[in-house]
Amino acid sequence: MSRWLAPLVGVVGLLTLVGGVVWAELDMRTMGGVPLVGVGGVLLVAAAVVAACVEAADRRRHPQH
């Protein structure tokens, strides 16, 4: 389950980040896209953390001699 979770969260985060930037650029009257940029950044960081945890757990299970 964790193997596909990190890439999925990363893709969703990247799309959210890009969507927020586009929204902020196209709609100058409001700041509506700015929170989306923050959420996208947080999701990208979360994806990196999940990927690092999965990699660390995998290395512990299969140590290389």
Secondary structure, DSSP 4 states (H G I P E B T S, - for coil): -HHHHHHHHHHHHHHHHHHHHHHHHH-TT--THHHHHHHHHHHHHHHHHHHHHHHHHHHHHS---
